[in-house]
Amino acid sequence: MLKKFLAFIFSTCFIFGTACAQSQNIEIDGDHGKLSAMIQTPDGKKNFPLVIICHGFTGEKNSDLLKNLSDELESRGIASLRFDFNGHGESEGNFQDMTVLNEIEDAKKIYDYAAKIPGVTSISIAGHSQGGVVASMVAGELGAKKIKSLALMAPAAVLRDDAIRGILQGTNYDSINVPEYVEIFGNHKVGRNYILTAQKLPIYETAKKFIGPAFMIHGTTDIIVPYTYSLRYQEIYKNSELKLLDCFDHGFSQDTKRTAKFVADFFAKQLK
């Protein structure tokens, strides 16, 4: 009830033209249940562009990188909507049932919600790691008429190659006879359907349909997703730029705030 009330207050503020919005927790119907989301809007503005932010594999919406990005966007007059995919964080769903395809459906439902928010002038999308793959494919499917701009942070397009090789976060398995699940980190069971889906996932084929401005940022010492996967994105996007951060890892843990600033600067330039 509290979340519904907060969402009502948030909507009411914009309906009656008062710029009271800051940060609000909301729930949105996703592909596998309710998705926990956070919408953050710039103070004092009735109209603003919005960026949907997608977290990575086993991640969640309140990681330092994503929170920093929301703050940096807000300081530039840009709203953000970050959320937990199904089976992650505070969202409903079983992690074992998660696939990249149903995360794409989650992101599309988030887009539909965002498109109805009063005052939103355009929608862009950003994603980290697997969330970067999701963001790139959503942008490719929805197109530049709906997605204004795109930012990918260490996009994990390697996930298809890993699934074909039978490797998942350092755990080996038989990629021909895929088991019911693969356990990683001692507490996460990744389902067979995730792997079978990943093996045939048309990542770049779908992503290249997006013709709007794109930005990739990647650490040169990322051992989980080599930066060559961002180089490939740069090749398929005609209107794109790539920022390589020397000696940064997959999570940009060396300086998440600096990383977020680069991404926010890109959006500010595109959405001014």
N, C-alpha and C positions, 0 to 999 in steps of 0.2 A: 504494500500500500504506500509506503514512504517513497519508493522509487517512482511510482505512478504519480504521486502528488508533486514530486520535484519536477517530473517531466511536464506536468500540467502548468506549474508555475513558470517554467522555462518558456513554454509555448505561449502562455498568456502574456508574458512580458513583450514578446515580439508582435503578437496580434494587436496589442494596444499601443505599440510604438515606443515602449519604454526600454532603454538600454540597460537592463539590469543583469544581463547574463554574464556569468563568469565560467564556472565549471559545474557540470551537472552529471550525475550518474543516471543512466537510463537503461532500459531493457528493450531489445529489438528482436522480433521473431527471426530466427535463422533457419538454416537447413536442417539442423538436428536439435532444435529446441531454442530456448531464449538465449540471446547473446548479451553479455554484460558490456556496456559501452560507456565512454566518457566523452562528452562534448565540451569543448573549451572555446569560448568566443572572446573576441577583443572588447574590452570595456569601452562603452560610449559610442559604439557603432551599431546602427540599425541594419546596415547592409554590408556584406563581406563575402569574399571567396572562402571556400572550405576545402580542406585536405583530409581525405580518409587515410588513416595510418594502420598498416597491417603488420603485426608482429611475426616472428619467425617460429620455426619448429620447436615445440615445447616451451615457447616463450609466453609472454603475457603483456597486456596493454600498458602496464605501469612500470616497465623496465626503465632504467635511467635514460637510455638512448631515446625512447619514444616520448617520455615525459619532457625531456629537454627539447625535443623537436616541437612538441605542442607549445611549450613556453616561448621558444624562439619565433614560431609562427604568430603567436598571439601578439608579441611585441612588434610585429610588422603589420598588424591589422588583419591577420588571417586566422580564421577559425579552424579547428581540427576536430575530427571524430575518430578516436582510437577505440579498439574493441578487442575482446578475447574471442578467438575462433572457437568453434564447437570442441568440447573436450579439453579446453584450456582455461586456466585462470578461474574466473567466477562465472563462466558461461556453462550452460547445460550441455549434455552430451557425454559420450564415453570416448576417451582418447583413442582407444583401440579401433573405433569406428571411423576415425578421421581419415580423410584423403585430401589430396590437393584439389580434386574436383569439387568436393562438398565445401571446402574452404572458399573456392571461387563463388559458389552459390551463396555462402554467407556474405561475402564481400558485395555481391550484387544486391542482396537484401539491405545491406547497410547503405549502399548507394541510393536505393529507392527511398529509404527513410530520409537521407540527407537532402534529396531533391525536393522534399516537401517542407523543409524547414523554412519558415518565413525569413526573408532577408538574405538568403544564400544566392549569390550572383553567379557562381561557377563552382564546379567540383573537380578537384584534382585528386591524385592518389599516390601514396608512397608505401614502400614495404621494405622490411629488413629480412634477409635470408630467404626462407621459404615464403615469407610474406612478400618478398620482392618478386618471386615467381608468380604468385597469385596476382599481385598488382599489375605485373606486365601482361598477364593473360586476360585479366578483366579489362584493362585498357584496350587490348587488341579486340576483344569481343564487343565492347560498348562503342569504341571508336572515339575519334577526336571531337565529335559533336557533343558528346556527353562528358568525356574526360578532357579537361583543359590542358593538363600537364602531368608528367609522371617522373617520380624519383625512386631509384632502386639503390638500396644500401646492401652491399655484398650479396646480390641476388643469387640464390642457391640453385641455379640451373644444373649444377652437378648432380642433383638428386636423381635425375633420370639415368645418367651414366652409372651412378652408384647402385641403383636398383638392378640394372642389367648385369653389373659385376657381382652382385650379391654382397654389398657392403652397406652397413647402416650405422653411422656414428661409431665406427671402429669394430662393430660386431659383424662377423661373416655368417652367411647362410647360403643355402642352395637356391640359386636364383631360378633354376628350372623347376624344381619341386619346392615351391615356396611354403614354409610352415604356416600354421594357423596364426602365429604371431612371432615377432622377434622382440626380445626384451633388451632394452637399453637403459643405461644409467641405474640399473637395479630396481627401478620402480615405474618404468614406462613400457607398456606393451604396444608395439606397432603392429596393426593388423595386416593380414595377408592382402586384403583389398587395397591397402595403401601402396604396397609394393607392386602388385599387378597393374594398378593404375599408373604408378610412376614410370614403369618400364615402357609404357606407350604414350606418355604425356607429350603432346605437341607444343613444347614450351616456346621455342623460337618461331615456329611456324605460326602460332597464334599471336605472339607478341608483336611480330613485324607488321601486323595489320594496323597498328597504331601509328599515325603519321604526325602526331603533335610533338611538342618539345619534350625531350627526355634527358634525365641526368642520372649518371651512375657514379657511386662513390665506393671505393674498395681499398682495403689494406693490402699492402704488398707482401705481408707475412701471414696472410690468412691461410691456415693449413686445412681448414674445413672446406672452404670454397676458394680455390685459386682465382686470382684476379683475372685470369684469362677468360673466365665466363662473363665478366663485365665487358671485356674487350669484344666479345662476340655480340653482346647487346649493342655496343657502339657501332658495330658493322651493320647491323640490321636497321638501326634507327638513323635516318638521314639527317634529322634535326636533333642532334644529341651532343652531349659533352660528358667526358669521363674525368673524374678526379681520383688520382691514386694517392693514398696516404702512406708514406714510407714508414715501415716497421709497425703498422697497425694490424691488429688481429681481426678475427671474424666479428667480434662484438664491439669493435672500436673502443675497447676498454681503456686504451691509453688516454683518450680524451673524448668522451661521448658528447660533451657540450660543444667542442670545436666541430665535431662531425655534424651535429645538429645545425650549427650555424651555417655550414656550407650548403646543406639541403634547404634550409629556410631562405637563404640568400637566392638560391635558384628559383624557388617558388615566388619570392617577392618580385623578382625580375619579370617572371612570366605573368604574374597576376596583377601588376600595378595598373 
